[in-house]
């Protein structure tokens, strides 16, 4: 996973479900938390309000959940332009932000994943809602992890498979 994709995944996981309490946790609880996140990941201020950043995050998370790109296309129309660039005697469309903001930069990362035909690898675990980038060869991973030693700290795949097995064999 590229550094840019890691930034996107980190941002999308600023909202998560705690493994111990199973309660939602918000990392970006105020403007200073947003500025700190932007400084850490983009070395600049976020360039937008907390409300706008959270709205963007929630829209992208919903897009991943529902596989509906309507809102994403609207955001691209509003925040990104494309320029033709020559790269090693070949031409390519390069997304460029219309304004300098964290969400515009994150949107560019999403567009680049789509251009590289890798956007389908950006997924949300159906159990814990953790966003991850599927680096498996087939790109068909469903859960964040099968083991508790994962980044998410939860074995969602194993838990789901055990639950299905028990339902099937105890009915």
Secondary structure, DSSP 4 states (H G I P E B T S, - for coil): --HHHHHHHHHHTTEEE-TTT--EEES--SHHHHHHHHHHHHSS---S-HHHHHHHHHHHHHHHHHT--HHHHHHHHHHEEEEEEEETTEEEEEEEESS--HHHHHHHHHHHHHHTT-GGGEEE-TTT--EEE--SSSS---SS-SSTTSSSS--HHHHHHHHHHHHHH--
